[in-house]
């Protein structure tokens, strides 16, 4: 698809004159970083339609690009451009029913909870999915990041990424080797890590419940299996896969409520304090003594000390 020259000229002018708030460190760089992030995710086909959600990939790539391009003391607040880009006339937010997004929301989790989706003006989205996005990408780099664009492109071409290093860390694999972009403990990083945990746990367990063996995958790739923390993240701060197991929804609830646990031999134990219909095909006692189905790769196995905590602190004896 070849874009109309007039539409391309329109967005060349718009991208050259983004409204940037003034700060004590200079003009805020967030909007051009955000637009470069959208273009990058379109290039990687992680954005394929004009309905953008707040995903771990979007937040992590924005933080990575901000770290590489911005050398002033500005903070990489993801929600700032996500909200204020609306002032440019080509970026729009659609709230979920019962919510409004008419003021700036600092928390990425709160914004995500209230957002149905974001979208670009149709003519701009069509430009960005065409070859014209190369010209607009170069324009943003030349206009706003002339001093850092070369190093940015070199690192991007190297093939490592902040998101890959976070995944490697959560998967308990090789330590991150991307020193420019070591994760900073903030709300946005926790959002990214939490989203990755929910995605990686079912994957390493082959989308199979570790207790029941149930495996159901829809045609769109979604699964009934959920990521379950063994020790709650609020207590442990540990969101690596070794502090998680994949469980179907009913067993996830039973585990969280201490009706079911796992011993140091990685065998399922059922609380003696529950009353249930033993004739039901869904009864919990059928799993008592059953070996836990372990994930793919020993490096991903759950730690027995985490189950020890769960037996002491959550299990109903």
Secondary structure, 3 states (H helix, E strand, C coil): CCCCHHHHHHHHHHHHCCCCCEECCEECCHHHHHHHHHHHHHHCCCCCCCCECCCHHHHHHHHHHHHHHCCCCCCCCHHHHHHHHHHHCCEEEEECCCCCCCCCCCCHHHHHHHEEEEEECHHHHHHHCCCHHHHHHHHHHHHHCCCCHHHHHHHHHHCCCHHHHHHHHHCCCCCCCCHHHCCCCCHHHHHHHHHHHHHHHHHHCCCCCCCCCCCCECCCCCECCEEEECCCHHHHCCCCHHHEEEECHHHHHHHHCCCEEECCCCEEEECCCCCCCCCCCCCCHHHCCCECCCCCCHHHCCCHHHHHHHHHHCCCC
